[in-house]
Amino acid sequence: VSQQVLEQVLSELQPLCTSEQQFLQEFFWLGCASVELQVLEVRVSTVVPSQLIPDLFHDLVWFLRPEEATTQLLSEIFSCLEPELRAFLDVCSKVHPLGCLQVLVTLSDSVFGTWGPSSAPPSSFLHALLGNVLLLAKSNFNKCIGTLCKEIEEAKTASRMRGGILPCVSRFQELVALSEEMFPTSWRRGELDKAQLRLASSVLSSINSLSSANLKVNTDMVMMENFHHIHNFLCQRNIPCLEGKKREAKQKSREHMEKYITTYVGQPLERLKHFFEGVKARLAQGVKEEEVSFQLAYSKQELRKVIEKYPGKEVKRALETLYRTIHKHLSPEENLLPV
């Protein structure tokens, strides 16, 4: 709505300011060539007493600077215009979280000449005025993004949350999708790229700071799902400026999946897990592979003893228990069990 209102205002302001500017230039000879004005100055000096010439000097200089004179006159005629536009920007920022983004897009396209027949010509009074308002719109937009980043970073999970996609992640998706719809061909794409990078950094930071105190399921599982969700979302959107964040989300998802697997997948066969962890530790210490089996604790006979402790029925029961546990930890919306 704010975008439509602003477009309507600009479409009516442009012809009004243009016609007023043309009238002033014609009536006060502000559009005349400098040679004509110099001739006018000579004629005035021939009929005006010499003692009055100094008093007219300022006025003649004013005539010799037509652009400044036109701007000054229009500023006085439309003195309430800029305050009203600034007040409108403030209202837009309060009505909708990204209302300032809509205003920034519309003003940018108007000032840079890409927005329909109402775009102001480069030298017009309205162009200069909209340039000032555009600076305010940019400032409001940066403040808005700062507030949204803080909101995402400080978002609290629900008491004893059961996992799934976090509210801050859903909020990030909503903001990115909305901003992409508003900025399809705008001149200020650079502003949006910076804003989206800030939002992406905030949501990744929010997931990283997730506390297990508020969760009923494994923290690594929740973090893995949310990083995976962000990675999938960014893959679908294909936003160039967020390629780095997409790779970071993918890497974080893998890290937490490995932590989860290490913690849970090895538990049903705990003794077997400890045996192979010991083998890895010896290899890390520099023991050759062919020499590990000569150590009593990691010999083939010891491995057979460990395996004998896990008959087929027990292994099957342990794997079924593990499956149920993982299925319980995973959220239905992400469906990562095949992964």
N, C-alpha and C positions, 0 to 999 in steps of 0.2 A: 504494500500500500504506500509506504513512504517513497518508494522509487517512482510510482505512478504520479504521486502528488508533486514530487520535485520535477519530473519531466513536464508536467503541466505548467508549473510555475516558470520553468526555463523557456518553454515554448511561447509563453505570453510576454515574458520579459524581453526577449530578444528583439522582436519587432518594435516594441515600445522604446527601448533604449536606442535602437538604431535610428528610428524616425526623429527622436528628440536630438540625437547627436547631429543628424543632418540639418535640422532646423537651426541649431545653434551655429553650426559652421557657416551656413548661408547667411543668416541674419547678422552675425558679427564678423563676417568676412574671414572666418577662421580657417576656411579651406582654400584661401587664395594663395597664389605663389608669392614667394618672398619679394620678387621684383615689384609686383603690384603693390605690396604693402610699403615698400620703400618709396614708391611714387606718392602713395597716400601720405607718408610722413613728410615729404618735401612740401606737398600742397598745404598740409596743416601748418607747417612752419612759416609759410608765406602770409597766412591770415591771422595767426595767433601772435599776440604781443610777446616780445622776447622774454619778458619777466615770467611768463607762464610756461615757457618751454620746459624748465626743470620739472614742474609739476606733472607735465604730460609724458615725461620720459618713461616712467614706470608703465603707463598705459600702452605706450608704443612698443615697449619690450614685450608686454603681454600679448600684443597683436602679432609680434614677430615669433612667438612660440605658440602656435595654434593648438598643438596637441595637449600641452600643459593647460592651456586655457579651457579647452573643451572638457578635459578631465575634471578640472576644478569646478566648472559650472554643473556638470552632471553629478558630481559628488554632493553638491549642495541641493540639487533638485531631488536626488534619490538618497538623501542622507539616512533614511530609515531602512533602506534595503538590506544593507549588510547586517545590522543588528537583528533584523527579522530572520534572515537566512541562518544566522548563527543560533538563534533561539530554536529554529526548526531542526537543526542538527542535534541539538541537545535533546529535544523531544524524541527524535528517531532513536537515539542511543538508549533512552529509557524504555521505550515501548517494546523493542525487540533486541535480543542479545547481539545480533549481527545487523541491526538496522544501520549502524554507521558504515558497514561494508557496502550496503546497497547505495547509500549516499555517496560514498567514495567512488564507486564504479560509475554512477551517473555523472557526477561532477568531473571525473577524470575524462570520460568520453566526450563531454561537452567542451572542456577547456582545450583538449588536444584535437578537437575537430573530427571526431568519429561518430558523433551521435546526431544523425538526422539533420533536418533543415534548421533547427534552432541553435546549432553550434555557433558560438560567437567568433567573429573574425579576429585574427591575431592582434590588431591594433585597437580594438574597441574598448570602451570603458567597462562594459560588462565582462569582458575577458579578464581584465585586471582585477575586478571585484571578485569574480569567481575563483581566480587564482588565490586570493587571500582566504576565501572560504574553504578552498580545497586544502590548504595547509592545516586549517582547523579540523577538517574531516580526517586527514591523515593522522593528526594527533589523537583524535577521538578513537580512531581505529586501533592505533597502537595501545592505547589505554585499555580498550575493550579486550584485545588479545591478551594483554597482561593479566587482566582480571580472570579471564577464562582459563589461562594457564595455572593461575593460583588455585582456582576452583578445582581443576583436575588433579593438581599435585596434593591438595589437602582433602580430597574426597575420602570420606570414611566408609569402610565396608560395613554392611549391616551386622548387627550383633549376631555372633556365631553363624556367620555366613557358610552355606554349604558348597561354595565354589561356583563354577560357571563363569560367564563373562562378566567382568566387573563393570559397575556403572560408569567409571571414568573412561573405559574403553568404548562403551556405547556412545558416550558423550562426544568423544573424539571423532568417531565415525560420523556422527550427525553433523558436527561442525565442518568437517572436511567436505562431506557430500554437499552441504548447503553452500559453502564458499565456492566450490567448483561450478555449481549451477549459476552463481552470480557473476563469476569472472570468466566466462567462456572466451571472450575476445577483447577484454579490456586492455588499455595501455598500461595499467598499473599491475601487471601480472607479477612483477618483481616484489611488490608489497605483499601479495598473497603468498608467494613462495616463502618469504621470511616468516610470515605469520604461521604458515603450516609447519615449518621447521620447529618453531617455538612450541606449537601444540604437540607435535610428535615427541619432542624431547620431554615435555611434561608428562605425557601419558606413559612413556617408557620408564621415566623416573618413578612415577606413582606405582607401577607394577613392581619395580625393583625394591621399593620400600615396603612391600606388603608384609604384614606381620602375621605369624601363625597363631597369635593369641585370639584373633577374631574369626578363625576358620575352623570348621568341623572336619575338614578333609586335609590331605597333605598339601602343604604350601607349594612345593615344587610342581605338583600336578596343576594347581590353579595358575601358577605363573607360566608354565608351559602352554596351557590352553590359551591364555590371553595373549602371549607373544605370538603364538601360532595364528590366532584370530586376526591380529593386527597385520601380520605378514600376508595372509590371504587377502585381506581387505586392500592393502596397498598394491598387491599384484593385480587385482581387479581394476583398480583405479588408474594404475600406470602413470603416476605423477613423477616427472623427472627429478624435481628437487628433493623428493623423499626416497630416492633410491638407496641412499646410505642408511636411512632409518629402517627401510625394508630389510636390508641385509643384517642390520643389528638385531631386529626382531627375530629373524630366522635363526641367527646364532644363539640368542638367548633361549629360544624355544628348545633348541637341541641340547644346550647345556643343562637345562632343568629336566628334560626328558631323561638324560643320562643319569642325573642325580636320583631321579625317581626310580629308574630301573635298578641302579646300584643299591638303593635302600630296600626296595620291595621284591624285585624279581629274585634276588639271591637268598632271601629269607627262608623260603620253604625248604631249601636244600642247604641249610646253613653250614654244616660241616664240610660239604663239598665246596662250597663257596670259599671258606677259610683256607682249604687246601690249595686251591688255585691262586688265591691271593698271596699265599706264602711262596708259591712258585714264581709269581710275578715279582715279588719282592727280591728273591734271590737273583733273578735275571737282572733286575735294576741295580743290584750291588756288584754286577760284573761276572757272576757265575755263568759259565757257558751252558748252553741248553743240554748238551750231551752229558754234562757233569751233575746236573740237578738231581737226577734219579739216584745218584750214588749217596746222596744225603739221606740219612735214615728217615727223617720226618716226611720226605717227599719221594720215597722210593715207590716202585710199582706195587710192592706188597702192601704198603700203607694206603695207596690209592684203592686197591681192591677191598681193603677193610672198610674204607669210607663208603665205597659204592654198595657194599653188602648191607650197610645200615639203611639203605633206601630201596626196599623191594618195589616191584612194579605197582602194586596197589597203593602204597604210600606215596609214590611219586605222582600217580594219577590224582589222588586225593589232594595232594599239595598244590598241584597245578590248577585243579578246579577251584580250590580256595583262593589261589592267587588271581584267577580270572574274575571271580566274584568281587574281590577287593578292588581290582583295577576298574571294573565296570561300575562299582559304587563311587569311586573317586572321580571318574570322568563325568562331565556334564553332558546331557543329551543333545544340547544344541550344537556342540562342537563335533561330536561323534568321532573321536580320535582313536577308538579302540583298534581299528585296522592298522594305524600308524605304529 
